[in-house]
């Protein structure tokens, strides 16, 4: 998925144990939190070794507050799902849609599956290589893993953004201080996909990416 900006290094993670690690080395100590998603208070499980182990992070909260509601049907993607706030929000809004939650972090995927099961949401949590190559997405919401480095981030976006359907849109939340504006220019120049600043709030940009013409 990809626990796939994000805040300064997570104090609960061990040195070298990042949220984009496949198998985190930190203790898998799980905690229940109540968070508000899609206008509902829901109980979720979080843990160290994944992104935002204490609950909902600021960037994701901005994304969820600012993006337009998803359509009732379609195929959606939460790229870098972590414990699942974006995928859960998509599925709560649109239970009839197909929602994929993708991450490379096995602990994140396990948390995502458990949270989806407890909330009775049909979310498909999977590693990137488990998503069939022919699947295309009508909607992508993502707080992408900026801290994996520019080259790895660009490879990630080259893989997934071209998989938008012709009328699809990807909404990415990126900290202004971590290169949101330069990322917007790169998407347009390298991928050839229209990319505009959809919103700006609390130091974050939301970029709206369309399919290539």
C-alpha positions in Angstrom: 0.0 0.0 0.0 2.2 1.2 0.8 1.7 2.9 4.3 1.8 5.3 2.0 2.8 14.5 4.4 3.4 13.2 7.1 4.7 14.4 10.4 8.2 14.3 11.9 9.5 10.9 12.6 7.1 8.8 14.7 8.4 8.6 18.3 6.9 5.2 18.7 9.0 3.8 15.8 12.4 2.3 16.3 15.4 3.7 14.4 15.2 2.5 10.8 11.6 1.3 11.4 9.6 3.5 9.1 5.9 3.4 8.2 7.0 2.4 4.6 8.8 -0.6 6.0 7.3 -3.9 4.9 7.6 -5.6 8.3 8.1 -3.1 11.1 10.5 -4.1 13.9 8.7 -2.1 16.6 6.4 -3.9 19.1 2.9 -4.5 17.6 1.0 -2.9 20.5 -2.5 -2.2 19.3 -4.7 0.5 20.7 -8.3 1.5 20.2 -9.2 5.0 19.1 -12.4 6.7 18.3 -12.2 9.0 15.2 -14.7 10.9 13.2 -14.8 9.8 9.6 -17.6 10.6 7.0 -19.4 12.4 9.8 -19.5 9.3 12.0 -17.6 8.4 15.2 -16.0 5.1 14.6 -13.8 2.8 16.7 -10.6 1.8 15.0 -7.4 0.0 16.0 -4.0 1.6 15.5 -0.4 0.6 16.3 3.2 1.7 16.1 5.2 1.0 13.0 2.6 2.4 10.7 1.9 6.0 9.7 0.1 8.1 12.2 -0.2 5.5 15.1 -2.0 7.9 17.4 -5.1 8.5 15.2 -5.9 10.8 12.3 -3.0 13.0 11.1 -3.3 16.6 10.1 -2.7 16.1 6.4 -5.3 13.3 6.0 -7.8 15.4 8.0 -7.3 18.3 5.6 -7.8 16.0 2.6 -11.0 14.4 4.0 -12.4 17.8 4.9 -11.7 19.4 1.5 -12.3 16.8 -1.2 -15.8 16.5 -2.8 -17.8 13.5 -1.8 -17.1 10.4 -3.8 -19.6 9.1 -6.3 -22.0 6.3 -5.2 -20.4 3.7 -7.5 -17.0 3.1 -9.1 -13.6 1.7 -8.3 -11.7 3.7 -5.7 -8.1 3.6 -4.4 -6.6 4.7 -1.1 -2.9 4.7 -2.0 -0.8 4.2 1.2 -3.6 3.3 3.4 -1.9 2.9 6.8 -4.6 1.8 9.3 -7.3 3.0 6.9 -8.8 6.4 7.5 -9.1 7.3 3.8 -10.4 3.9 2.7 -12.9 3.8 5.6 -14.2 7.2 4.6 -14.6 6.2 1.0 -16.4 3.0 1.9 -18.7 4.8 4.5 -19.7 7.3 1.8 -20.1 4.8 -1.0 -20.7 1.3 0.3 -21.7 0.2 -3.3 -18.3 1.1 -4.7 -15.2 -1.1 -4.9 -12.6 0.4 -2.6 -9.0 -0.8 -2.7 -6.6 0.0 0.2 -2.9 -0.4 -0.9 0.2 -0.5 1.3 3.6 -2.2 1.5 3.4 -2.3 5.3 2.1 -5.7 6.4 1.1 -4.4 9.8 -0.8 -1.5 8.2 -2.7 -4.0 6.0 -3.6 -6.2 8.9 -4.9 -3.2 10.8 -6.8 -2.0 7.7 -8.4 -5.5 7.3 -9.4 -5.6 11.0 -10.9 -2.1 11.0 -12.9 -2.9 7.8 -14.2 -6.1 9.3 -15.3 -4.5 12.6 -17.1 -1.8 10.6 -18.6 -4.3 8.1 -17.0 -2.4 5.2 -16.1 -4.3 2.0 -12.6 -2.9 1.6 -10.0 -4.8 -0.4 -6.7 -4.3 1.4 -3.7 -5.5 -0.6 0.0 -5.1 -1.4 0.6 -3.2 -4.6 1.5 -6.3 -6.6 -1.7 -8.0 -5.5 -3.9 -5.5 -7.4 -4.7 -6.9 -10.9 -2.9 -4.9 -13.6 -6.1 -4.3 -15.5 -7.9 -2.5 -12.6 -8.5 1.2 -13.3 -9.6 3.7 -10.8 -12.4 6.3 -11.0 -11.1 8.0 -7.8 -7.8 8.0 -5.9 -7.4 9.7 -2.5 -4.0 9.7 -1.0 -1.7 11.2 1.5 1.4 9.9 -0.4 4.6 8.9 1.5 6.7 11.9 0.8 9.5 10.7 3.1 10.4 7.7 1.0 12.4 10.1 -1.1 11.8 11.8 -4.4 12.9 9.0 -6.7 10.8 6.4 -4.9 7.8 8.7 -4.7 8.0 9.5 -8.4 8.1 5.7 -9.2 5.0 5.2 -7.0 3.1 7.9 -8.7 4.2 6.8 -12.2 2.7 3.4 -11.3 -0.7 4.5 -10.0 -1.7 7.9 -11.4 -1.8 6.6 -15.1 -4.4 4.0 -13.9 -7.1 6.6 -13.6 -10.1 6.1 -15.8 -10.6 8.8 -18.5 -13.0 10.7 -16.3 -11.2 9.8 -13.0 -9.5 12.1 -10.6 -6.8 11.7 -8.0 -6.6 13.9 -4.9 -3.3 14.1 -3.2 -2.5 16.0 0.0 1.1 17.2 0.3 2.7 19.6 2.8 3.6 22.9 1.1 7.0 22.7 2.9 7.7 19.2 1.6 7.4 20.1 -2.1 3.7 20.2 -3.0 4.3 22.9 -5.7 7.2 21.1 -7.3 5.3 17.8 -7.2 2.5 19.5 -9.1 4.9 20.7 -11.8 6.5 17.2 -12.0 3.2 15.4 -12.5 2.3 17.7 -15.4 5.7 17.6 -17.1 6.7 14.0 -16.5 3.4 12.2 -16.5 1.6 14.5 -18.9 -1.4 14.5 -16.6 -3.3 17.7 -15.8 -2.7 18.7 -12.2 -4.2 21.7 -10.4 -4.2 23.0 -6.9 -7.7 22.1 -5.6 -7.3 23.6 -2.1 -4.8 25.0 0.3 -5.2 24.8 4.1 -3.1 24.6 7.2 0.1 24.4 5.3 -1.1 21.6 3.0 -2.0 21.6 -0.7 -4.5 19.3 -2.2 -3.6 18.5 -5.8 -6.3 17.3 -8.2 -4.8 15.1 -11.0 -6.8 14.1 -14.1 -6.1 11.4 -16.6 -3.8 12.2 -19.5 -5.7 13.4 -22.6 
